[in-house]
Structure formats: C-alpha cells, structure tokens
Amino acid sequence: MFKVMICVLPFFAMVGCSDRWEGFVYPNRNNLSNHRNLGAFESLEMCRAAAKGFLAEIKALESGDYECGKNCDNGSNFSSGIKICEETLR
C-alpha cells in the first residue's frame, strides 16, 4: 500500500499545479468599465480564441479588446468583484 501512495502522490502534485486562465472582454477598448468575464480556460490559447470569438460575434474586433489572466482570485475583498491575477496577457 505504501508503494502505491508513493507512485500516486507525484501525479496529484502535477495535476494541482496547472494554471487556469480567465478571459475578460471589453466591447469598447475606451470604456473598460463595460466588460464581460468569459470564464475559466485550461490554456492561454483557449482563452485567446474564446475572447476573439466573442468579439467577432458582437462585431467588436476593431473597437474592442480583451485580456487573459492567469490564476485569478478575488483577493481579500470578495465583495468588490475585482480580480487579482498573477499575470495578464493579450
């Protein structure tokens, strides 16, 4: 039984270390208060594709913008709705 635990523990450690990306879309890049959270994605590439797809759907590819945040959290102030991310990329 002990040998099984030794083999399984590294697997769970690797699964727990994966990054999570959240997508944020701004239909008007000049008005960042108007935004939409697209949810969580397994990779940066998936987040980018979803954001570009959403902007295309609402016909805002030229006027809008987006960002993808890595491992975002609400921080210590859960009521504000502001997300704190380790990193944000476009």
C-alpha positions in Angstrom: 0.0 0.0 0.0 2.8 2.4 0.8 4.4 1.9 -2.6 1.1 2.7 -4.3 0.9 6.0 -2.4 4.4 7.0 -3.5 3.5 6.4 -7.1 0.2 8.3 -6.9 1.3 11.4 -5.0 3.5 12.8 -7.8 0.6 12.5 -10.2 -1.7 14.6 -7.9 1.0 17.1 -7.3 1.3 17.7 -11.1 -2.4 18.0 -11.6 -2.7 20.6 -8.8 0.0 22.8 -10.4 -1.8 23.5 -13.7 -2.5 27.2 -14.5 -6.0 28.4 -15.0 -6.8 31.3 -17.4 -9.8 33.7 -17.2 -10.9 35.7 -20.2 -12.1 39.3 -19.9 -13.6 41.1 -22.9 -14.1 44.9 -23.4 -16.5 45.6 -26.3 -15.2 49.2 -26.3 -11.5 49.5 -25.6 -12.1 53.1 -24.5 -14.6 52.1 -21.8 -13.0 49.4 -19.6 -15.9 49.6 -17.1 -18.0 47.8 -19.6 -16.6 44.3 -19.6 -17.6 40.7 -19.7 -16.0 37.7 -17.9 -15.8 34.8 -20.2 -15.0 32.2 -17.5 -12.0 29.9 -17.0 -9.9 28.1 -19.6 -7.2 25.4 -19.4 -4.7 27.3 -21.5 -3.8 30.8 -22.7 -4.5 29.8 -26.3 -8.1 28.6 -25.4 -8.7 31.9 -23.6 -7.5 34.0 -26.5 -9.6 32.0 -29.0 -12.7 32.4 -26.9 -12.1 36.2 -26.5 -11.5 36.8 -30.2 -14.6 34.6 -31.0 -16.8 36.7 -28.6 -15.5 40.0 -30.0 -16.2 38.7 -33.6 -19.7 37.6 -32.5 -20.6 41.0 -31.2 -18.8 42.7 -34.2 -16.3 44.4 -32.0 -13.0 43.0 -33.3 -11.8 46.5 -34.3 -13.3 48.5 -31.4 -13.0 46.0 -28.5 -10.2 44.4 -26.6 -9.5 41.5 -24.3 -7.1 40.1 -21.7 -6.5 36.7 -20.2 -5.5 36.5 -16.6 -3.5 33.6 -15.1 -4.7 32.1 -11.8 -7.0 35.0 -10.9 -8.6 35.4 -7.5 -10.9 37.9 -5.8 -8.2 38.8 -3.4 -9.1 39.6 0.2 -12.1 41.8 -0.8 -14.6 39.3 -2.1 -17.4 41.9 -2.4 -15.6 44.3 -4.9 -15.7 41.9 -7.8 -12.2 42.9 -8.8 -10.0 40.0 -9.8 -6.3 39.9 -8.9 -4.3 37.8 -11.4 -0.7 36.5 -11.3 -0.2 37.7 -14.8 -2.4 39.2 -17.6 -1.7 38.8 -21.3 -3.4 39.6 -24.5 
